[in-house]
Amino acid sequence: MKDDPTIPADARFETRAIHVGQDWRSETGAVIPPIYMTSTFETGNPGGFDYTRSGNPNFRNLQATLASLENAKHATIFASGISSISAIMFSLKAGDTILSEQQIYGATYRLFERVLRRFDIKIKYADLTNPANYALIKDLKPALVWLESPTNPLLKILDIKAISDVAHKVGSIVAVDNTFASSLLQQPLDLGADLSQLSTTKYTNGHSDCLGGAVCTNNDEWQEKMIFAQKPSVCSRARLMPGSFHAVRRPKRCESSVIAPMRSNSPNASKAAKASKP
Ligand SMILES: Cc1ncc(COP(=O)(O)O)c(C=O)c1O
């Protein structure tokens, strides 16, 4: 968290990744967090837990770490990246409009086209690398501007700050899928976005051994919506533990583990994007 009293305010990313959210240590001295397998908690426990789908000590640890890495007041974790995107989308209502960057992750596009449209949510797409298209934000006044930067698979980079400035003038909420950059390389909230969403399955974890998602925000009202959405979500236990971040464990390999594959995959990514259908 931004104001974790146990961590110096100027602590760097690597320090926060392995120290924030480690409050199990004071209980037993264990250096690795125990995994809480329980589905249910006794009423009146000091942590305020009741049922694991809506809260568990492991969730609390991971949420604190992710919030710190994203410079966010709050983080809420979900079972997968798509589960966290769904949590944002299910906070909208029939009749709302989403203006989305046109080149987004395939399953997000499917969610928009095959699910949200059935609930009378209107979705418009635009190439938001082109500032001329920002005019659409003013015209549509969408409830949500959906960004992904870099995009999967074309690695388009959007100007999150410029888009957020325009969107906020008409009262739109800006959400950024920060999966590909990860918290190591980009903090969307610092650039003006309201919500930063992660598939922690990807570079945040980096080991290809568990699914996860998160939504980070400084907006208390949206945090309430995320907690509400977490309760009915398919939120499995958090196997991704604070400190397991690939890029942090191997900082010198960040270039090879995150940036180099992006560069080398670029030609293939273009081919895949052209061939893919919703
Ligand atoms: C940019 C992006 N967003 C969201 C997702 C969905 O994440 P998950 O597979 O954890 O549901 C992915 C998965 O590849 C992704 O690349």
The ligand as an SDF file (V2000), in Angstrom:
LIG
                    3D

 16 16  0  0  0  0  0  0  0  0999 V2000
   -3.2250   -8.5830  -22.3230 C   0  0  0  0  0  0  0  0  0  0  0  0
   -3.9460   -9.7070  -21.6660 C   0  0  0  0  0  0  0  0  0  0  0  0
   -5.0110   -9.4320  -20.8900 N   0  0  0  0  0  0  0  0  0  0  0  0
   -5.7110  -10.3970  -20.2800 C   0  0  0  0  0  0  0  0  0  0  0  0
   -5.3710  -11.7220  -20.4310 C   0  0  0  0  0  0  0  0  0  0  0  0
   -6.2100  -12.7670  -19.7680 C   0  0  0  0  0  0  0  0  0  0  0  0
   -5.5540  -13.2740  -18.6560 O   0  0  0  0  0  0  0  0  0  0  0  0
   -5.8440  -14.7370  -18.0590 P   0  0  0  0  0  0  0  0  0  0  0  0
   -5.3190  -15.7060  -19.0700 O   0  0  0  0  0  0  0  0  0  0  0  0
   -5.0990  -14.7190  -16.7770 O   0  0  0  0  0  0  0  0  0  0  0  0
   -7.3180  -14.8550  -17.8890 O   0  0  0  0  0  0  0  0  0  0  0  0
   -4.2580  -12.0550  -21.2090 C   0  0  0  0  0  0  0  0  0  0  0  0
   -3.8650  -13.4490  -21.3890 C   0  0  0  0  0  0  0  0  0  0  0  0
   -3.0560  -13.7810  -22.2370 O   0  0  0  0  0  0  0  0  0  0  0  0
   -3.5290  -11.0250  -21.8460 C   0  0  0  0  0  0  0  0  0  0  0  0
   -2.4770  -11.2750  -22.6190 O   0  0  0  0  0  0  0  0  0  0  0  0
  1  2  1  0
  2  3  1  0
  2 15  2  0
  3  4  2  0
  4  5  1  0
  5  6  1  0
  5 12  2  0
  6  7  1  0
  7  8  1  0
  8  9  2  0
  8 10  1  0
  8 11  1  0
 12 13  1  0
 12 15  1  0
 13 14  2  0
 15 16  1  0
M  END
$$$$
